């Protein structure tokens, strides 16, 4: 105990409050947006990054002092925020409640890519001259940076309070958050309110980006999603649309992280955040500060699957398509064959996600976790001596079991919470892989994964490997189609349409969600395992959030729940960009734009949702 | 507990904060009986039905079905026990065909497709759905045949639309699908929550004939209904609620003439208060449909 007591707790508290006030700035914006627009703005992290780089331009490139930099950063962030509302939210006109969330993911990817193009992928220093003194307090100390960040955050919060409670527009914002329809009837311009809220959130997020840059003297274009997730955790702690709660949630998260790092080490930082997130969703989904039993969130199951009849291509056309695909290696272009192999691996993953997100209605943003589990399982087992064929099957079975068990807590969540919960589960899997060094070799990754040799037959050179993957896609597409035509198909879709009604007719929804996850986990685990043997090297970041978003984009493009659509879309999304150099270079831009345009113009996907 | 009751609920109480929505209600239904619960909006009728069918948990009370305690079972267990209900605003599965909607009603009766073996049941259920042994195929075919028969009892309304998604159906047809789905469960007791809500006069008459047909099949039925015309014609017994309590119970005629019931509906105890008031409680008049909506 002595050693724990002797840690510099005061310093940890100070850094917890400082980081926490930055999280609070992020969270306040997310909470405001959740209040009026009822969505989680996944582009909010990109605004943070934009803020950091606008700050760099002002403070370093132009050499402006801090007092001039902060308002300019706020202005830049405000403009970007308003732009997000104008481009991604307004045109959707509330067609469904999960749609704008997906659109903001698209915008976030586009903004990140723009920052990459303009400033490069490497971190930069953000030196801001600060006085060198520190105030000693007990064993610890407080420096001018700490005070600057804290004071800036407090001023921003005070300005927000004044806006919400002292201006007419602020009153309109509060009215809209309470009851949008009533506000509209009273003549409130909802578009103006939405745009104002996105602009304010953008300004606060951008200031947060600047402050983090100053605090660490570094800005990095790759932190958008991480910081957005922190803000999200904070609002889940504080109670989604609760603005003061978001501030409290941010500070609490900052302190938890700071103390957690003190006790367990820095690499556990994010693990704490997501563990807290998952715990909150399960135990107190209305937030720490909720008074008793609050209004239950409206059920959102099935709201994304638009009422439509899927296109059913005739059997001969499908057979013809498979035959044509089988002939691809005969074109004599190894690069094309490799690209198509990769595309069909995505197809396999997309088939599994379209079952979960489309047929059952659990829109998951953590699907890459299933691929990662399959990849690591097969890699570690075969390195330990298991034949590759057995390794693949074992990996698929392990993924089915482990994936279902991990996703189980998300089964009772609905709508946006499913998206948040699956995202958290996906990140937790990635962080466990990173930190469980004795099993996974940690950040070093796993080397020397045996090549694909099944029963002594070579499946690792370009053409056999292609045919193997194509064969898996055909087999699993057929199996899944057969399941969909059984009692399981209608039971899954009934759960998606109306879980309460399904339960009333004796359907155990958690059990059937589990069955879907089990089958999808088997498929996805296999896809991950095959990928691992092809790459021969994997690490915790091989299957990341971008992979999850990409698979989800494929699934939406193909039509939620549509097996054939998932395969066609995988070829288009994962195959096409690689064939054109420009598209491959700006891949994220392409994915983001594809997602945004899809949600806007063809939410039912190419072949219709099932 | 009254002897011979198929379903008996005693002392059912549900509080929401300080409000007692259902206050010590007793309700007994005999096999083959048609019991209606009436009462003004907010009387606690739907809350009572939600408690009996497991949608909500009661704070106090007990529900027995055929001598078995089913108090506060989950909706799923209620369905397995043989309680089927429809919803006030209709809850069909919009993207599912009429056939699939009604087949969900058969879910509790699936035997071959849903193995009950512990631990490996999930794997077996998937494998059987993939392989489809003869037993599974025969069961599915039998269920589909039965669904066609149930749907055929609604005349020519639904049969031609068996493979259409229900979002494309008219409101009245969706209500029919819901009742068909409930019948597919082979319920011991059928709970109908305002089956004619939102229907026009001719649809209401049609729905009344459907419910009448169900009654004549000898089914045990518990009905919530605002339209007293239907209640008076079909019920063996009527229970009137107000402010969460039972204020009258007995034959339709006796409950209709009970001053407490009239007061609850109209706000004053004598029928002489006005001609429209009297008319609205009398069956068979054109006003019967509207009165309390």
Interface residues (C-beta under 8 A of the other chain):
Chain A: X302 X305 X307 X309 X479 X482 X483 X486 X487 X488 X490 X491 X493 X494 X496 X497 X498 X500 X501 X502 X503 X504 X505 X506 X507 X508 X511 X514 X515 X518 X519
Chain B: X53 X54 X55 X74 X75 X76 X78 X79 X80 X84 X85 X87 X91 X92 X93 X94 X95 X96 X100 X101 X103 X104 X105 X107 X108 X110 X113 X114 X122 X123 X125 X126 X129 X130 X132 X140 X165 X167 X181 X185
